[in-house]
Amino acid sequence: MASDANTEKIARYIAEAKVKGLELRESDFKERDGDLTLDSMDPSEWIAAMTMD
């Protein structure tokens, strides 16, 4: 279970991804040493990589 602060961040990342046409779920995120990762990447970087033209 993610910390409260990370739960809020996850909600923002999910909303950002949805706007960009991606579908993410809370279970897609992992918390490592207090930091969020998405497929072992920073979530912002992952979303950017997945939406590059």
C-alpha positions in Angstrom: 0.0 0.0 0.0 1.4 3.4 -1.0 1.8 6.2 1.5 -0.8 8.9 1.6 1.5 11.3 -0.2 2.2 8.8 -2.9 -1.5 7.8 -3.2 -2.2 11.5 -4.1 0.7 11.4 -6.6 -0.6 8.2 -8.2 -4.0 9.8 -8.6 -2.4 12.8 -10.4 -0.3 10.5 -12.6 -3.3 8.4 -13.5 -5.2 11.6 -14.5 -2.3 12.9 -16.5 -2.0 9.5 -18.3 -5.7 9.4 -19.1 -5.5 12.9 -20.7 -2.7 11.5 -22.9 -4.7 8.4 -23.9 -3.0 5.9 -21.5 -4.8 3.7 -19.0 -3.0 3.2 -15.7 -4.2 1.7 -12.4 -2.9 2.2 -8.9 -1.6 -1.4 -9.0 0.7 -0.4 -11.9 2.8 1.7 -9.5 5.5 0.4 -7.1 6.9 2.2 -4.1 10.6 1.7 -3.6 12.4 3.5 -0.7 9.5 5.9 -0.6 9.7 6.8 -4.3 7.2 5.8 -6.9 8.2 3.8 -9.9 6.3 2.7 -13.0 8.1 -0.2 -14.8 11.3 0.8 -12.8 11.1 4.4 -14.2 10.0 7.7 -12.8 6.3 7.9 -13.6 6.6 11.3 -15.3 9.4 10.0 -17.5 7.4 6.8 -18.3 4.3 8.7 -19.3 6.4 11.0 -21.5 8.1 8.0 -23.2 4.8 6.3 -23.9 3.3 9.4 -25.5 6.3 10.5 -27.7 5.5 10.8 -31.4 
